[in-house]
Amino acid sequence: MPNGQHGQPSPEQPPAGGQWYPPEWPARIRALAEGALTPAEPRRAATVMLLRDTPGGPAVHMLRRRASMAFAGGAYAYPGGGVDPRDEDHRIGWAGPDQEAWAARLGTDTATAQAIVCGAVRETFEEAGVLLAGTTPDTVVGDTTGDDWEADRAALVGRELSFAEFLDRRGLLLRSDLLGAWARWITPEFEPRRYDTWFFVAALPEGQRTRNASTEADRTVWIRPQDAAAGYDAGELLMMPPTISTLRSLEPYGAAADALAAAGAQDLTPVLAEAALEDGVVVLSWPGHDEFTKRVTLGGGPA
């Protein structure tokens, strides 16, 4: 679950709505500007906005990370996590657009594209119990809540089993056609833990249901994007910019299938925060996303 936050904002720095701003950022930004901080290399990651239709429009599956987590404590996010390098060079049971097509869409080589798509499907299974795979190119597995499925899921979480091995054991094909690439965000350079995260959209397969399978989350919800955004705007739901941005981008769609159909036209240009020091004030911005711009004094308070 790479898109999150470290903890609650400090009392001196109330969030804009539910936007997280940790108190240690100004000092880290200053250190970066002075050349005293070497940016960490971002890890590749994938996260999935899982949708299901409701009478009021599509709802998205979200998890709230435990407040005790060192990273992203208290934040609402989607199922997701780091890409497993083992998924780069193994033959994968595959259905839908091939690795070359995904490489062109994601702007990577084919091995990296395979690993990113595998990461999206694997993390959705690990954290939500939902598996975008089937025994044939036009089928999807049904209920995955049995003990045997749970044993395999736990083995994947523990990295005792690679995703390719899991698919082979089950005789399954990854259904890449059930995913649509939606956005790409890179953690700011001053963060100690950095991720280069691809956001995907998918519809909940018929016959499957979500559950809180993640040890990192204390709550899961199905919520309409506009309701989640309203909670953020009211300061009730805490989120990082990538989460609320992608939520807002889902609001126009009246059905999960509509969002999936629109995925091919989404801009995957990476969004990376920019930080500057101006007369003792930290100016933090995300290009193309003005609502997240922050001005904070080096003491931690609002400018």
N, C-alpha and C positions, 0 to 999 in steps of 0.2 A: 504494500500500500504506500507507494512512494510520494503521493501528492498530499502533503499534510503540514503539520506545524509542530513546534517543540512544546508549547504549553500555553497557558492562558496569558493574555497580554498583561503588562504591568499596569497598576492603577494610574501611573503617570501618563500612559499612552493608550487611551481608550481606542478600540478599533473603529474603523469606518464601517458601520454595520457589523458584520461578523468577520471582518478581515483581520487576520492574525498579524501581529507585528511584535516579535520577541524583543525584549529589552537589550539583548546582547548584540543586536544587529549594528547599531551605530558604531560601536567600538571595532567591530570586525570590518565594517566598510572603511573606516579610517585607516585600519591596518593595511587593507588591500590597496588603498589609494597611496599609502606611503611606501609600498613595496615590502612591507613586513609580513604579508600573508600570501602564501602560494596557493592558488586555487586548486582544490581537489579535482581529480579527473571524474567527470560524471559517469555513473554506471548506467547502462541501458536498462530501460524498464518499460513495462506495458501495463495499462489499466483499462478496464472495460466498463462502459456505461450500459448496464444491462436494463432493458426496457420491457415492460409488459403493458398491454392495453387495459384501460379501465373506462367506465362510462364517462368519466370526466376528461379523458385523454390519457396519453401514455404516462406511466410512472417509472421512475428510475430507482434502482436498488442502491442504497447507500449504507455505509458502515461508519459508526463512530468509534474512533480509536480510544482505547482506555486512557484516562487522564494520567495514569502512572507511566505511560510510554515516554521514553527519552526523546523519541521523534514523533511528531504529529499527535501528541497527547490532546485529547478532547476534540479533535477535528473530525468533520464529516468528509468522507472520501468514497471512492469506488474500489471494488476489488482490484488488486494489482500488486505488482512487486517487481523485483529484479529479474532480468533475463538470465537463463541458465546457459552458459557457453556450450554445454554438452548438446544443446539442441541445434547447433550450427552445422555439424558435419555428419550427422546420422541420417540414414534414410528414414523418412517419416511417412506413415500412411496418410495420404493427402487427397482431399477432394476440393473442387472449386478452383479459383484463379491460382495458377502455379507460382512457384517461387520467383520466377523471372518477372511476372506481372506485379507481384508484391514488392519486389526490389525497385521497380520503376515507380510505384506509388509512394513508397516510403523514402526513396532517395538513398538507398543503400545497395550493397552487393547482395547476391542471392542468399549466401549463408547467413548474413546478418538478418535479412528479411525473414528467413525461415525461423530463426531463433526468436525474433520479436513476436511473430504471429503465434508461435508455440507458447511463448511466455504469456500472451494475452489469454489463450485458451486454458493453459495450465493454472494460472493464478485465479481465474474465475472458478475453476473446479476446486482449487485448494481453499479459497476463502468464502465461496458462496455455495459450493456443492453442485454447481451447474456445469454440465459438460457439453461443449459444442463439437460433438463427434458422433459418428454413426458407423454401422457395419457396411453400408453402401453409400455411394455419393449423394443419394437423395433421402437418406433416413437419419434420424437422430435417436440416440439412446433415450430410454424412458426414465423411470424413477432410479435415482442413483444414491438412495439413502440406506441401502442394505449394508450389513457388516462387511461383506467382501469389498464393496466399493469403498467403505470407510478405511479398510486396511490399506488399499492402494493409495487413497488420498493421503493418509498419514505417511506412507512411504515416500510419496512425492514431496510432501512438506519437509520431511527429514533429509531429502536429497539422497535417499537410499535407492531410489528408482528414478531413472531419467524418463522424460515424457515419451520419447520414442519407444523405450522398453515397455512403458505402460500401454501405449497404443497397440504395440505388437502383441503383448500378452492378452489383450482384450479383443484382438482382431478388429480394431477400429481405424477409421479414417478421420483425420482432422477436417472439419467442415469450414474451410477458410472462406467460403461464400457466405457464411452466416455472420461474418465480421465486416465492419466498414471502418476504415481509418478516418479519424475525425480531427485530431489536433496533435501538436507536438510542443511540449514545454520543457525547458531546461532550467534546473535549479540555479539560482544566482551564484556567481563566482565566490561570494563571501561566505556561503554556507559550508559547514564542515562536511555535511553529507549531501552529495549532489547526484541528481538523476537526470538522464536524458530520456524523457517519458513520452511514449506514443499513446494517445488516447483513442480507443476504439468504441464503436457502438454495436450493440447486438440485441436481438429480441430473445426473451426467455422461451426456450423450446417447449412445445406442447408436451405435457406429461411430466415435466420436471418442476421442482420447486426450490426456492432458495432457503438457506438456513445459515445461521451464524457459525460457520466452520472455522473462523479465524480466532486464534488465541489473542490477537492484538486488538479485537473489537469488543466493546461491551454492549453494543446495540446495533441492530440493523433495522432499516425502514424501507418501505416502498413509498415514494413520495413524488408527486408531480413536480417537474422542474420549476414551474412558476411558484408553487408553494414553498419549495426549498429556498428559492431565491428571495421570497418574501420573508422567510425566517432569517436569512442572512442579513437582509436590509434592516430588519428590526433588531439585529444584534443577538438573536436567539440561537442561531446555528453558526458555529465557527467553521470557517473554510479558508483554504489558501486560494490565491487568485486563479490558478488553473481550474480548480473545482467549480467555483462560482461562474467563471467565464464559460466553461463548457455547459453548465446548467442553463445559463441564459440562452446559449445558442440552440438548445433543444426546444425552447418554448414554442416556436412557430409550428411544430409538427403535431398533427392531429392523431397520428397512429405510429406505433413502433416501426411498421414497414415503411412509412413515409420518411422517417429519419434515416433508416438504413439505405433507402434509395437515394437519399441526398448526400450520403457520405462521400461519394466519388468527387463531388464538387467542393469539398471542404479544403481550406488552405492548410497545408502542413508545414509552412514556413516556421522554423523553430522560434518560440518566444523566449527571450532571455532578458531578465531584469537588468537595468542599468542603474548604477549608483554614482553620485557625484557629491562632492563637498563644496558648498557655496557659503562663504562667510560664516563658518561654524555650524552650518545647517546641512544635514544629510538629505539629499533629494533622491528618492528611490522611485523608479518608474518602470513600467513594462510597456515597451513600444507597441502602439496600437490599442492599448487598453488604459485609457486615461483615468478611469474610475479608481485604479489602484495606486495612483501616484501619491506618495507620502513625503512630507517635509518634517523632519524631526531634528531637534537640537542634539548635539553630541552628548548632552546630559540625559537624554532619553525622553524628554517631553516634546509635545507638539510644537512646531515652529509658528 
